[in-house]
Structures are given as structure tokens and as C-alpha cells.
Amino acid sequence: MASLKDMRNQIASVKATQKITKAMQMVAAAKLRRSQEAAEQGRPYATRMAAVIANLASGVSGDGAPKLLVGTGGDKKQLLIIATSDRGLAGGFNSGIVRAARAKIDALTADGKDVSVIVIGKKANAQLRRMLGSRLIGVYDAGRNPSLEIARQVGEQVAGLFESGDVDVATLYYSRFKSVVQQIPTAKQLIPAAVEGGGAGIDLKGAAYEYEPDAEGILEALLPRNLTVQIFSAMLENQAGFYAAQMAAMDNATRNAGDMINALTIKYNRTRQAQITKELIEIISGAEAL
């Protein structure tokens, strides 16, 4: 049985851990507000971009349609872009994204598809690199804050792989921030560009527009930029979701530490009381023997 000194040390250790988890909870709560605002402010731009592309795509068809819009016509070569955070201590936040992506990878592999993967975030890399092996063709750090430059680099790599014929379909996996208590692992198809229901149609109010250059030329310029926008928007959503998940995880850890401290304190008091009682009995027994 542990001595009283060992119990005191254990209680002190748990109290120190509780202080750390409480501090991390407060930091996550403070950062969550800014991250949530950034994610919400980024949604209208991504939504409007999807709406513009959907509006332009409705008048484009045939051989003149950009390849990023219509794809190659096949789905043999699949690319998954999996975005997580660089850090942990956020419950099942990162694991939820990776789990959804792994299920898709397994399904595609079972169907005989060629699967390649780009990861954004150290946690995705750590969880997937052994499983994927040569399928992992790109690794990027998410960073402390979402970076448009990283999103641009990823978008350029994806576009380059598509243009070289190494990719038929590209899908982005990330966690969509819904509320402080709910983050939803989400898959979004990037190539071919998903325009069905991608955004609300633009109300022209009876006006007729002529595009200069033509719609095909505008789409050729917008579609590569749309890759960057959608990836950056996903990174913003991920950051907000990460801090929400971390705040909840650290709150639970703080509560559990408090429960453990109470249980250890009760055990310590009972052990101490038993020890005192034993010593009193020994003293009384010795006195009676004399």
C-alpha cells in the first residue's frame, strides 16, 4: 500500500495537471472566438465563389468547358487531400477526420482505384504515413494559423497533378465547424468542380450580361483559384473546430482531475485516520500491559 507521502505527492501531481488543463481550456476559449469569426467571415467568399462558378458553368458545355470543371471523364485515379491540425489534446477531432478519410481510402482501394494522398497537418501525417507508404505524395504543416500561402501551394500541386494526368478526381477532407460542441468531418469534391448546389444562384434581376473574356476564359482563371479558396476555407474551419474540441477536452480533463483529487483526498484521510487509530491502539495496549 502507498505511504502517506506517496499519496500527498500524487495529489500534488494531479493538482498541477489540473492547473495546466484549466489554463489550456482558457487559452482555447480565447482563441476559439477569433477562429470562429475568421471561419464565419471566410464562408461568404467561398460560397460566392461557388455561386459564380455555378452560374458560369450553367452556360458552358462541350469541348470548350474547362477540364477542372468537367474532369477527365474517368475516376480511376483518386486524390484525397486530408486536412487536420498540427497539434493534439483535442479529443477525437483529428481522429474523426482521419477515420472518415481512411474509410474512403479503403473503399476506393477495394474498388481497384489508384489512390494518392496529400496531407495538411502533422496529426494527419503521423496517423497515415505508415498506412499509406508511397501513396503519400505531399505533406504540409497546418501552422499555428491558417496560411493562404500553404493553401495556394496545395492548390497548385493538385492542379499540376490533374494537368499531368495523374488525377481524375480530387476530394478534400476536413472538419466543418457547426457549433462549439459539434464539428462534422466533411468531404468536398474539388475536381471535377462540384457546382450542383454549390451556392445560391445569382439573381440577375432581368439583366443580360456579356462576359469579356468569354465564360470559358473566366472559368479557366477562376477554377484554379477556387482550389486555393476551398482549401483555405477548410483550414479556417479546421482551426475553429480544433479550438472548440480542445476547449471541451480540457474542460473534461479539468473535471476528471477534480474528481481524482477528491477521491485521492478521501483515501489519504482514511489511511491517515487508520494509521492514527493503530498508533493509539498500540499506545493504549502498551499502557495496559504496564
N, C-alpha and C positions, 0 to 999 in steps of 0.2 A: 504494500500500500504506500502511496506517495506521502512524503512527510509534509508537515505544515509549511515548511519553507518552500518546497516544490509547488504546493498549491498557491501560495502567495505569488510566486514567480509566474505561474500560469495565468492567474487572474490579472496581474500587471501586464503580461504579454497581450492578452485578449483586449484589455482596455486600450493599449497602444494601437492595436489593429483597428479598434472601433474609432479612434480619433482619425486615423488615416482614411477609413471608408467614409466617415462623415464629411471630412474635408473634400474628398473626391466627389461626393454627392453634391456638395455645394458648388464646386467648380463646374461640374457637368450641367447643373441647373442654370448657372450664369451663362455658360457658353451655348446652351440649348436655345435660349431666346434669340441670340444673334443668328445662330444657324437656321432656326426655323424661319426667321424673317428673310434670310438670304434664299432659302429654298422656295418660299412663297413668292418672293419677288422674281425669281428665275422662271417660274412656271408660265406666266403670261407670254414671255418671249418665246419659249419653246412651243407653247400652244399656238401662238400666232404664226410662227414659222411653219408648223404643220398645216395650219389653215391655208396659208399662202400656197404651199406646195400642193395641197389637195385641190385648191381652186385652179391652179395652173395645170395640174395633171389631168383634170377633167376634160381639157381641150387638146390633150396630146395623146397620140396613139400611133401605132405602126412603127415603121423603121426609124422614124425621126425621134422617137421617145428616148430620153437618156437611159443608159444601161443601169445606172444606180436606181432608177425609178422602176423599171420593168424587170431587172435581173437578167440572168443568163438563160432562163427557161428551164434550168435544172436545179436540183437540190442535193447533188452528190457530195459537194464539198461544203461543209458546215463550219462556220467560225462562231465561237462563243466568246464574248467579252464579259468577264466576271469582275465586278467592282465591289470591293469591301473596304474596310478601314485598315489603317496601319497598326492600330492598337486594339487590345482586348479589354478584359474586365467589363464587358458589356452584355453579360448573359449569353443568350443564343443568337445575338444579332448577326455576327459574321457567319456562324454555322448555318443559319437559316438560308442565307443567300447561296452558300456553297452547296448545301444539301439539294436545293432546287436545281442548281446547275449540274450537279453530279447525276441526278435522276435523268436530266435531259441528255447528258453525255452517254449514259448507259443505254437509253432508248435509241439514240441515233446510231451508236456502235452496233447494237443488236440488229438494226435495220441495214447494216452494211455501209453506212455513210463514213466518209473521211472527215474526222473531227479535228479541228485545231483550236487552240485556246489562247487568248490574251488575258492576263490578269492585271487588275489595278488594285493595289493594296497588299501589304505584307502578309496579312492574315490569309488571303486567298492563295497567295504563293506558298505559304507554309503548309496549308492543308491539301493543296492539289499537286505540288511538284512531284511527289513520289508516284502518285497515281497516274499522272499524265505523261511523264517522261518526255519523249520527242514531240508530243502533241503541243507542248507549251512553247509558243513561238514569240511571246512578248511579255515582259514583266515591267510594271511601272509602280512606283510608290504613290500612294494617295496623298501623302504630305499632311501637315497639320491643318491646312486649309485647302479647299478645292482650288486647283490651278487651271486656268483656261489654257495655259501653255501645254500642260500634260494632256488635257482633253484634245488639243489640236494635234499633238504628236500621235496619240492613239488613233484619232480620226484619219490622219494621213497614212498611217500604217494599214488601217483597214481598207481605205480607198486604193492604196497601192496593191494590196493583195487581190482585191477584186479586179482591178485593171489588168493584172498579170495572169488572171485566170485561175488563181489558187483558191478563190472563194466564190461560191454560188449564193449562199445565204449567210447573213451575219445577224446575230441576236445578242442583245445586251441584257445582262442580269445584274440587278441592283435591288435595293430595298426602298420602296416608296414610303415616304413619311405621311402617315394618315393622322396620327394624334400622338400625344406623349406616351400613351400606353399601347399603341398599335403601329407596328411597322410591317409592311407587306412585301415579302420577296416577289419581285416582278420581272417578267421577261418582256422585252420590247424589240421587235424586229427592226433593224436598221437598213438592211439590204435584202431584197428589194424594199424600197421605202414604203412603209405601211401608211397609206393615205386614207383608207376607208375608216371613217370616223376619227381620223387623226386630229381633227379640230372642227370647230363650228365653221360653216361656210361663210364666206364674206358677202355681206349684203351690198350689192352694187346700187340699190335704190333706183333701178331702171336705167342706169347709165351704161353706156357701151365703152369698153376700154380697148385700145390698141396697144400692144406691147412693143417696145423698142429697146433692145432687140426682141426677137420673137419669143414666144413662150418656151420653146425648146432651149434657146440660148440662156434664158433666165434660170431655167431649171438646172442646166449644166453648171451654173455658178452657185446656185443655192443648195443643191443636194450635197456636195462635199462639205459645205459649211454646216448643213443640218446635222451631219455626223458629229461634228465638234459640239454643236449646241446640245444635242440629245445626251451625249456622254457627259458634258459639263453639268447639265441639269441633273443627271443621275448621281454625279458626285456630290452635288449640293443636297440632294435628297438623302444620300447616304450619311452625310455628316450630321444632319439634323436627327436622323434615326439613331445614329450611333450615340449621340449625347443623351437622347431620351432613354435608350436602352441602358446606358451606363448609369444614369441617374437612378433608374428603377433598380438596377442590380446592386448599386452601392447602398441604396436605402434598405433593401432586403438584407444585405450583409451587415449593416449597422444594427438592424433589429435583431438579427441572429446572434451577433456579438453580445448585445444586451441580454438576450435570453441565456446565453452561455455564461456570462458574468454572474447572473442571478443564480444559476444552477451551481456554479463553482463556489460561490459565496456561501450558499446553503450547506454544501458538502464540507467546506472548510470549517464553518461554525460547528457543524455536528461533530466533525472529527476532533476539533479543539475541545468541545464540551465533553466528549467521551474521554479524551486524554486527561482533562482536569478531574473528571469523576474518578477515573482509575487511580490518579495520584492521591486523591482524597481517601479513597478506599484503602490504599496502601498505608497512608499515614495513620488512619484510624485503626487499621488491623495491627500495625506496629505498636500503637499506644496501648491497645487492649492486651497485647502479648506481654507487655511490661507490667 
